Amino acid sequence: MKVKIYKPYKTATQSGLSKFKHWIVEFPKDNNLGSEPLMGWQKSDNTYKQVQLKFDSLE
């Protein structure tokens, strides 16, 4: 399984640095969404798309 590892960058309108100190690991988003038949809500069996891990360093 491939993951995405990145460090968020600061945009021109943001002045704080607290959100940009960490490295983030994200799992790939699964686009296989189904529709729940009773209520019509979207469903997916992939719970990895809800996980976002943050680390202080790249190691």
Buried (B, 14 or more C-beta within 10 A) or exposed (E): EEEEEEEEEEEEEEEEEEEEEBBBBBBEEEEEEEEEEEEEEEEBEEEBEEEEEEEEEEE
